[in-house]
Amino acid sequence: MRTMHWMITAVVVLFLVGCAGVQTKPTAEQVQALAPTGKLRVGFLSTAPIHATKDAASGEFKGPAIELGKELARRLGVQFEPVPYASFPPVLAGAKSGEWDIAMIGITSDRAQVVDFTTPYMVVEFGYLVPGGSSISTSADVDRTGVRIAALEKSSPDAYLSRTLQRATLVRVSTFADMVEALNAGKVEALYGTRAGMLNQVAKVPGSRMLEGPSGGEEAALAVPKGRQPGVEYARRFVEDSKSDGFIKATIERAGLQGVVVAPSK
């Protein structure tokens, strides 16, 4: 009886695994919706560690956006094509002009007017970076009259501060390099962005430090241009599969990201 019990259990497990494989297999309609050119063109902010960075030695991009894009392309049976951007506004513009098929970006109501989002695949913490000798000691101390804070224009941190700041001044800049230049030149008193991104700038601002305390965050998801609903459905399934099988957690760990966790399954 014990042997028969284990045989039945094994058959059930194999059946469920087989069903999972069938569920994640894309239809021809879904492949066409996600990769109409025969390639999966993946848009991402190449200067944001939570998405991707360029390897100084090889010149190749690496990070969660690259790994997720390559894996989705593999499952679709098409070639992967990276579409990097140096600043955020062109990423969203690329959805309207048809430059990419999917992109990894934070979820906001404004962006949802232009793209359809999957369920979130990771949760990203925001944080402040201040120069050495700053009198600002915690995140709660930043929102004061006379304090200027730099954030990337049209980014999720920009949107968060736009909603929440009451006394400090928000200074919008185009790139991380502009943020660092503004802080080094004394044009702003703090930088604000993803904690992973700000930690990446610490070496460029000698003596700088991250502030402790809660300071906002966002959920990141795969974005698909409007009008590709069959593709959105498969992309959502892909995200949930990648969360449950540990793939997304592994990409975060390989990138060495701090302040980033896998989003809960839905």
N, C-alpha and C positions, 0 to 999 in steps of 0.2 A: 504493500500500500504506500509506503514511504517513497519507493522508487517511482511509482505511478504519479504520486503527488508532485514530485520534482519535475517529472516529464511534462505534466500539464502546465506547471508554472512556467517552464522554459518555453513551451509553445505559445503561451499567452504573451510573454515578454517579447518574443520574436514577432508576434502578430502586431503588437503595439508599436514596436520599432519600425516595422514595415509600413504601418499606417502613417507614422510621423513622416517617413520619407516621402510617401505619396502626397501628403498635405503640403510639403515644402517644395514640391516640383512645380515650376511655373508653367502656365499655359502659353500657347503661342501668342495669344492676345496680350498677356502680361509682359512677355518679352518684348513685343513690339511697342508697348506703351512706355516701358522703361528704357529701351535701347533702340529707338527708331532709326538710327544711323548704322546699326550693326555693332556699335560700341557703347559701353556704359561710360558716359562722360561725367566725371565726379568733380563737383565744385567744392572748394574749401579755402579757408583763410590760411595761407601758407606761413604766416608769422605768428599764429596762435598755437602754442604747444598742445592745447586740448584737442586740436584737430590735426595739425601736421607741422613739421619743421623740415628744413632742408639740411641734409647731412653735409657737413663741411668737406669731408674727404671725398665722398662719391658724387656729391651733387644731386643725389636722389632724395625725394620726399619720403618721410616716414611718419608714423603716428596713427592714431585710431581711425582717422578719415581714410587713410590709404589702405589700411588693413580691411576695414569694413567694405570699402569700395571694391577692392580686389576679390573679396569673398563673395559679394553679391554678384559681381560680374561672372565669377566662376560658376555660381549656381544658375545664372541665366544662360551660360554657355556662350558668352560674348567677350570681346576684348575690353580690358580696362584702360581708360584714358583719363589721366589727371588733368584738372583744370584749376590751377592755382590762382589766388588773388592776393595782392599785397595789402589791401584794405577792404573794409566790409561793404560800403555802398555798391561797388561793382558786382559783388556776389548776388545781391538781390536783383540788380539790373540784368544780370545774366539769365535769370529765370524768365524775364519778359522777352529777351532777345533770342532765347533758345540756345544759349552757349553751353548749358549743362543739362543733364538728365536727373541727377540727384545731387543734393548738397547737404553737408552737415552744418546745421546752424541752430541757434537757440530759438525756442518757441515764444512768439509774441503774437498778440492779436493783430497788429499792423502787418506783420509778415504773412499771416494767415489769409490776408486779402489777395496775396500774390501766389502763394504756394499752398499745397496740402501737406500736412505733417503726419508722420507716423506717430506711434506712441513714442515717448522719450526713451533713449537708450542710455543716457547718463545724466547725472545731476552734478552741476558745477558750482562751486562756492566762489564768491567774489571776495576781494580783499583790497586793502590800502597799502601802498608803499610810501614811506616817508624818508627823507634824507637824514644822515647822521646829525645829531644835535637838535633835532626837531623837538619842540615842546609838546607836540601831539603824542600822547602815549597809548590811547586806545581808539578803536573805531568810533566810540561814542563821542569822542572829543573833536571829531573832524568837522561836523556841521556847525561851524561858528562864523560869525561875520569877519570878513577879511581873509578867510582861508579859500584858496583857489585849488580846484581839483581837476586834473587832466584825465580824460577818458577818450577812448576811440569813438569817433563820430559814427552815429547810427548803430553802435554795437548794443548788445543787451545791457552791459554796465552803464552805458550812456542813458538808455531808456529807464533803468532802475533809478539812477540819480535824478533824472528829470522828474520822476514821480515823487521822490522822497526828500530831496534837499529842501531845507527851509531858509537857511542863512548863508551857507557857503556858496561860492560861485563855481559853476561848472564850465570848464574850458575844453572844448571839443577839438581834437587833433586827428590827423589822418592815419598816422602809423605809430608803432611802438617807438621807433627812432625819434619821432617828434615828441613823444611823451618824455623820453629820457632827456632829450635836449632841453625841454621846458623845465624839468626838475633841476638839472645841473646848472641851468642859467638863472635859477631863482625866480622863474616866471610863474611857477605854481608851488604850492606847499605839499602836495600829495598827488600820487597817481592812483587810479582806481581801475581794476579790471579783474579778470579771473585770477584766483589765487595762484594757479599754475603759471599763468602768463606773467604775473608780477614777480614771482620767485625767479623767473627766467631773466628778469631785468636787474636783479640785485647786484650781480657782478659788474654791471655797466654804471652803477651809481655807488661808488665806494662808500662804505659806512652806512648804507641804507638798511632799512629793516621793515618787515611786515608787521602791521598792527594786529593785536589780538582782539578777539570779540567778533560777534556776528555782524555781517556786513552785506547781506543779500546773496542771491544766487539765481540760477536758471536751470531749466531742463533743456537738454539738447536732443534733437531728433533728426531723422532723415527728412529732407524737404523735396517735394516733387512738384514741378510746375503745374499750374491748374490745367485741367482738361485731360488728365491721364489717370483716371480713376482705377482702371484695372491694375496699373502699375503701383498705385498707392496701396491697394489691398495686398499685393504680394510683398511690397516693401515693409508693411506693418508686420506681416507674418515673419519675415526675415529678421526683423528687430527682436521680436519676442523669442524666436528660436535662438538667436545669438545671445540673448540674456540668459535664457534657461540652460543652455549648454556650456556656459562659462566663457564663450569666445570674447565678448565685450570686456569682461573682467580682465582677461589675459592681455588684451590690447592696451588697457589702461595701465596695467602693471609693467608691460614692456616699455611703455613710454615714460615710466617713472613719474606719473602725474600725482601731485598733491592737491587735496581739496576737490577730488573728483571721485565719484562712486557710481556704480551701476544703478540705473533707475529701477524701481520695483517693477516686477512683472505685472501685466494687466490683461 
